[in-house]
Amino acid sequence: MNIIPVAEFAKPEVKRHHKPRHLKKMGIGEFASTCIHIRFEADLEQFDKLDDAVFGAANDNVGTFLAYFNNQYHVAIHFYSKDATVEAEATRLTGIIEAALGSKPEMTIYAGDENYGDWDATFEG
């Protein structure tokens, strides 16, 4: 599985005087959040099936997103970085997508910091 890392912008440092609410607001420290964004082509008719499968993957610690634009599906999942690894979540999510479609589409997988990743750059060129 080829996972493309997303470049990061500078993020604030965790300092001793930061309370948990500060860390959560800034998305750093124990509240740092990772995002995995998977893009692939599939029939638009599959949207409802994928929607059910992808949102079934969400829980209290994991949020999901599904959209279809630019003739591609865009599936994203985000989670606290301390709770899981990129590889494990990417494998889990690709398995869910493949099971829902009944096939293995060619997927482009991006992963990086949810709040400080340069996600706009993944849409360029």
C-alpha positions in Angstrom: 0.0 0.0 0.0 1.5 3.3 -1.1 0.6 6.2 1.3 1.6 9.6 0.2 2.6 11.9 3.1 1.0 15.4 3.2 3.4 18.2 3.8 2.8 20.1 7.1 2.7 23.7 7.9 4.4 24.9 11.1 2.4 24.0 14.2 2.6 25.4 17.7 4.7 23.7 20.3 3.3 22.1 23.4 4.3 24.2 26.3 4.1 23.5 30.1 1.6 26.2 30.7 -0.9 24.8 28.1 -3.9 23.3 29.6 -5.7 20.4 27.9 -8.3 22.8 26.5 -5.5 24.7 24.8 -4.1 21.6 23.3 -7.5 20.5 22.0 -8.2 23.9 20.5 -4.9 23.9 18.7 -5.0 20.2 17.8 -1.6 19.4 19.3 -0.1 17.1 21.9 -2.5 14.4 22.9 -5.2 16.0 20.7 -3.1 15.9 17.5 -5.3 14.5 14.8 -4.4 12.5 11.7 -6.4 12.4 8.5 -6.3 9.8 5.8 -7.8 10.8 2.4 -8.5 8.1 -0.2 -9.4 8.9 -3.8 -10.6 6.5 -6.4 -12.9 6.1 -9.4 -16.0 4.1 -9.2 -19.6 4.2 -10.5 -21.6 7.0 -8.9 -24.4 4.4 -8.5 -22.4 2.9 -5.7 -22.6 6.1 -3.5 -25.4 4.8 -1.1 -23.6 1.5 -0.6 -20.3 3.3 0.1 -22.0 5.9 2.3 -23.4 3.2 4.6 -20.1 1.3 4.7 -17.9 4.4 5.4 -20.1 5.9 8.0 -20.3 2.5 9.7 -16.6 2.8 10.2 -17.0 5.9 12.4 -17.1 5.7 16.2 -16.4 8.0 19.1 -12.8 8.3 18.2 -13.0 8.2 14.4 -14.8 10.6 12.1 -15.5 10.0 8.4 -16.3 12.0 5.2 -17.5 10.8 1.8 -18.0 12.9 -1.3 -18.0 12.5 -5.1 -16.5 15.3 -7.1 -14.0 15.7 -10.0 -15.2 12.3 -11.2 -13.8 10.6 -8.1 -14.9 9.4 -4.7 -13.2 11.1 -1.8 -13.2 9.2 1.5 -11.6 10.7 4.5 -11.2 9.4 8.0 -9.7 11.3 10.9 -8.7 10.2 14.4 -6.5 11.2 17.3 -2.9 10.3 16.3 -2.3 8.6 19.7 -5.2 6.2 19.1 -4.1 4.4 15.9 -1.5 4.2 13.2 -1.9 5.5 9.6 -1.1 2.1 8.2 -3.7 0.3 10.4 -6.5 2.8 9.6 -5.6 3.0 5.9 -5.8 -0.8 5.7 -9.1 -0.9 7.6 -10.6 1.8 5.4 -9.5 0.3 2.1 -10.9 -3.0 3.2 -14.2 -1.4 3.9 -14.3 0.3 0.5 -13.3 -2.9 -1.3 -15.9 -4.9 0.5 -18.6 -2.4 -0.3 -17.7 -2.2 -4.0 -17.0 -5.9 -4.4 -13.8 -4.9 -6.3 -10.4 -3.3 -5.8 -10.3 0.1 -7.4 -7.0 1.8 -7.9 -6.7 4.1 -4.9 -4.6 7.2 -4.1 -4.0 7.5 -0.4 -2.8 10.6 1.4 -2.1 10.9 5.1 -1.1 13.8 7.3 -1.9 16.1 10.1 -5.6 17.0 9.9 -5.1 20.5 11.1 -1.7 21.5 9.9 -1.4 19.4 6.7 -1.2 21.2 3.3 -4.2 19.4 2.0 -4.8 22.0 -0.8 -1.5 20.9 -2.4 -2.9 17.4 -2.9 -5.4 18.8 -5.4 -2.8 20.7 -7.5 -1.2 19.3 -10.6 
